[in-house]
Structure formats: structure tokens, C-alpha cells
Amino acid sequence: MIYSAGLKLHELAERLACRLEGDGEIEIRAVSGLLQAGPGDVSFLANARYTALMRQTRASAVILGEDAPPAPCAMLRTAHPYLAFAEVMALFAPAERSSPGVDALSSVAADAVLAPDAAIGPFVAVGWGSTIGARTIVHPHVYIGNGVTIGEDCLIHAHVSIREGTIIGHRVVIQNGAVVGSDGFGFAPRPDGGFQKIPQASIVVIEDDVEIGANTTIDRPALGETRIRSGAKIDNLVQIAHGVTIGQNTVLSAQVGIAGSTQVGSQVILAGQVGVADHVTIGNGVKATAQTGIPNSLPDKAFVSGYPAIDNREWLKSSTIFRHLPELRKTVLDLARRLAELEDRLKDPAAGPD
């Protein structure tokens, strides 16, 4: 449950651009789930499967679609209820608070340039030549290497490491434990069977309005750059290898792994544990369901599943057959035996059944 000082329902409707049905003078003080909500709460319905729960809600108001069945309370109707829910959460969620300045327990290089209203928590290290923009908040135990650029209104959570030369735009959120700019996995085989490390001396660029999940790693390349374009949203435990480009407004769910030098287009959705091979191109608007393996390039708007990735509809048809494979194998073997017996009889018409 998220609390606020309170808004009249008509004020909330105006802010969300929703059509109000019911008493606009109701005071809304919190956002809550359908079953947990009580008087003074606003909830939402974005999925028809939860309609039965909505009928039981004690919320004072519900955000719901234009064609959704009526709720037992005041309603805020909109064509995009889930988006309206996100906006109401932003209105009611407590703002991140931190005092401007550098905590005395942090270490900041003498030539680093920090905006006066940036907030640097305790045990933060900022390397030489780095810059941190206005209103950016850096939580405790963050490492910022040499020559890093961080823009305005960013939020860097505890234990993040941002390696040397990384460029971060405005309004970027990096969750706990993420590593941005770690060495790419580059080794050249030697004749003696060992491996020669290839120095990963280039940079990572994170554009504006990107969010990077907890314990995600984004590697720097030897040459060129690794780039995450504006608006991309990256979940926890994602691995993005050296030289990869992630397009605008692309979403990568937890445990996605993308190998080196791959180009991922805009508005792509890769569900949990999707793996993408190196040096392939994923077109714009591609969708891949959970645990899909993508060994080859995909055109724009492809919708794929399975390994190797095939069209999602074909995968669904195939997956229904999988559980019948043992009995199908038995049937095929039985037919093969009977066919062999028939062929033997045809070769020797005098031969009959035993």
C-alpha cells in the first residue's frame, strides 16, 4: 500500500485524464490492491481475469478500462488502465530524499565536478575527471571510476560499480549491485593452448531514461562501444556483453543474456532467460517468450519461442506434441515392424503367418 497526503477523486481524475463515474469529492489517500483496499484507497483493474476480485473490493475507487464491467464503487475509466495505474503510483509514491552535498565518509577526486545539488552518500568513491549532474543521488558504497560522466536527475543505488569512461545520460536509474562498464569477455587463443586477454579499453554509453536492474552487468568492448539507447528497461540479473547495442524502449526481463556485438532493435521484448547468440541482429518490435534461444538474426516484428527460436504459433503447435512423443515412438516402431513383415510376405507369397 502506498500512502499520500490525499487527493479528491475529481482531482485525481483530472491528473490522470480519466473519465469519472461517481462521487468526485471522495478523498483518496492510498493506492492498494483490489482485495487489500479499503475506504480512502484507489485500486485498478487492467486484466479481465481479476474481475471477480474487483466485485469484492472495498476500495473507494477503481481505475478500469472503458469497456470493463462496473465496479461496486466510484470508477475512473480510461483506455489505458495499466498506464493510469503507473501514473497514480508515481503520484502517491514517496519521493526519494537525500541532502545535497558530499558525505564526509566519501572519497571524491580533486578534479571531479559535482553539481552543487547532487547528493553523494557515505563510502562513495568518485574517480578523477568524473562529472555528476544536477539533482543526481548516489547512495552509499557506489564506485564511480575515472572519467565517468553521469547526467542530471539520476538515481544510483547502493553497491553499484560504474567503470572508467562510462557515459550515463539523464534520469537514469541503476539498481543495487549493477556493474556498468566491466571488461568484456575477450580472449585470443595461443598456440600453447592458453588464452591472451584482449584489453577492453573502450566505453559503455547509457542514454536518457534507462533503468538497469539489480546485479545486471553491462560490459565494455575492446573497440567501439556498448550502447543502451534511451528508454530501455533492463531487469535484474541481465548480462549484456561487449559491443552490444540495445534499442530505444526495449525491455529485457530477468536473466536475459546477450552475447557480444549483437544489435537489438527498438521496442523489443525479451522475456525471462532468453539467450541471444553473438553477432546477430534482432529487428525492431521483436518478441521472444521465456527461455527462447536465438542463434540467428530475426526480422522486424518477429514473435518467437523455443530453441532454436521459431515462430511462436509453430512452437505452440509443436509443444502440444511433445508429451505424446513416447506413444508416437511406440506407434511408429510398431508400424515399422508390421511394414517389414508385410514386405517379407510380399517377397515370398507362399509364406504365411506363423
Secondary structure by P-SEA (a helix, b strand, c coil): ccccccccaaaaaaaaccccccccccccccccccccccccbbbbbccccaaaaaaaccccbbbbccccccccccccccccaaaaaaaaaaaccccccccccccccbbbcccccccccbbbcccbbbcccbbbcccbbbccbbbbccbbbbbcbbbbccbbbbccbbbbbcbbbbccccccccccbbbbbccccbbbbcccccbbbbccbbbbcccbbbbbccccccccccbbbbccbbbbccbbbbccbbbbccbbbbccbbbbbcbbbbccbbbbbccbbbccbbbbccbbbbcccccccccccccccccaaaaaaaaaaccaaaaaaaaaaaaaaaaaaaaaaaaccccccc
